[in-house]
Amino acid sequence: MNVKFSEDIVPLSDLKVNPGKVVRHVTEERRPVLLTSRGRGVAVVQNLQDFEAAEEERLFMRAVIKGMVDQEEGHEKTLQQVKKELGLK
C-alpha cells in the first residue's frame, strides 16, 4: 500500500463536492486517500477490505509479540495445559 502523493491527497472540499469519486478511487486503486484541510492532513479514507485486513494483521502481530514476551518471562504452557483450559480433547 504505497501512497502516491500526486494522486492520493484530496482537499476536504473536493470530498464534499464529489464523495463518490474519492470512494471509487480508494476502491479501484487499493490505496488510501489523505484528506486535507488548509494544507494539513485531517483524515484518511481507506477501502473497507484493506482496513479490515490491516486490522486483522495488527491484532495477529500483537498476539505474536505478547506470546514472545510471555515466553521470555517464563509464562509458558504446554499444549496439554492449553487444551485442558479450552476444554479440548
PENORMO-V261056 format. One record per residue. N is the residue number from 1. RES is the residue in three letters. PHI is phi in whole degrees, -180 to 180 (* if undefined). OMEGA is omega in whole degrees, 0 to 359 (* if undefined). NEAR is the number of other ideal C-beta (glycine too) atoms within 10 Angstrom. Layout:
N RES PHI OMEGA NEAR
N RES PHI OMEGA NEAR
//
This chain:
1 MET * 178 11
2 ASN -100 178 5
3 VAL -80 173 13
4 LYS -103 186 9
5 PHE -59 180 7
6 SER -72 183 6
7 GLU -120 193 11
8 ASP -108 175 17
9 ILE -115 185 15
10 VAL -129 175 18
11 PRO -64 180 14
12 LEU -55 179 13
13 SER -63 177 10
14 ASP -67 178 15
15 LEU -64 180 19
16 LYS -65 182 9
17 VAL -75 185 10
18 ASN -143 181 11
19 PRO -63 180 11
20 GLY -61 180 8
21 LYS -64 180 12
22 VAL -68 179 17
23 VAL -62 178 14
24 ARG -61 181 11
25 HIS -61 182 18
26 VAL -68 179 20
27 THR -73 183 12
28 GLU -76 185 9
29 GLU -85 182 14
30 ARG 57 175 12
31 ARG -131 178 16
32 PRO -72 177 19
33 VAL -115 176 23
34 LEU -91 176 14
35 LEU -92 181 18
36 THR -123 173 17
37 SER -137 182 12
38 ARG 56 175 7
39 GLY 83 181 7
40 ARG -117 178 6
41 GLY -66 181 10
42 VAL -126 182 11
43 ALA -164 177 13
44 VAL -126 174 13
45 VAL -107 185 17
46 GLN -136 176 16
47 ASN -59 184 19
48 LEU -60 180 9
49 GLN -63 178 10
50 ASP -66 179 15
51 PHE -62 181 14
52 GLU -63 179 11
53 ALA -64 179 12
54 ALA -66 180 13
55 GLU -66 178 10
56 GLU -62 179 10
57 GLU -65 178 10
58 ARG -62 180 10
59 LEU -63 178 10
60 PHE -62 181 10
61 MET -64 177 10
62 ARG -63 179 10
63 ALA -65 178 10
64 VAL -63 181 10
65 ILE -64 178 10
66 LYS -61 178 11
67 GLY -63 179 12
68 MET -66 178 10
69 VAL -65 177 10
70 ASP -58 180 12
71 GLN -64 179 10
72 GLU -63 181 9
73 GLU -87 176 8
74 GLY 81 179 6
75 HIS -95 182 10
76 GLU -93 175 10
77 LYS -131 176 11
78 THR -78 178 8
79 LEU -60 179 8
80 GLN -63 179 9
81 GLN -63 181 10
82 VAL -66 178 10
83 LYS -59 180 12
84 LYS -64 180 12
85 GLU -63 181 9
86 LEU -89 179 7
87 GLY 73 180 6
88 LEU -101 179 9
89 LYS -88 * 4
//
